[in-house]
Amino acid sequence: MCRWLAYSGPALSMHELLFKPCNSLISQSLHARQAVSATNGDGFGLGWYGAGTRPGLFRDTLPAWNDANLRELAEQIQSNCFFAHVRASTGTATSRDNCHPFRYGRTLFMHNGQIGNYQSVRRELDQMVPAPFYDRRLGTTDSEAFYLLALSLGLENDPANAIRRAIDVVMELMQKAGATEPFRMTAAFTDGTTTTAVRYSSDRKSPSLYFSCGAGITIEDCTVRMHPGKGAVLVLSEPLDEETAGWQQVPDGHVLVASAEQLDIKPLFS
């Protein structure tokens, strides 16, 4: 399974979160602590909001721990909203187009998990995506297919509801195909202002998902320090350090919605 983090708040150097903590995302690419697969070496990706009209995107197929360009970029890029992802393939090819995050217009999406028995529903799932969105499909992953399906269901305007509807579509396809493997996922979506993150599984064994919030972030002695207040939110697959009090788990079957002024967590399905 993949590892990822989503940050929003005061402008922050990517290097602070990707490299400096004791359990940084780069460390997790080699030795994830709360994943089925400890190694996430099938590529990586960054997505960030800057001066452009759409978010920047940098993805490659090298392992994150072995790419000098990643460190160089992370040291130079500061953003008030960025996504970072290290990939462990669940069966599709290791290619740049299959690396997360994915981008559509002003939005970014990334995912960890797997649609059970994906090959048995892949064709039908692709057919559920309307042409204007399917025409943007570049890779072969279930993650990208889910993103495009959710976009067609209103992801840009009502993310939680669109993700809920997309899950319903996928589960119906799996049931019709007689899928025996579960559907498990965590996912994050943003338009640069509001971030929506979901933790879901069909068998109540969702991948891990945590968050921490405050007024800003400082990394001291490899430990993440959240400043008191509000305005900064970090959502991620697993904690970046050993300070357990600083990290809260998103409950299974819940959706987190975070903006500069507010953070809400509620059941995905009422």
Summary of the structure (lengths in Angstrom):
residues: 270
radius of gyration: 17.1
end to end distance: 27.4
largest distance: 52.1
contacts: 959
relative contact order: 0.17
helix: 27%
strand: 31%
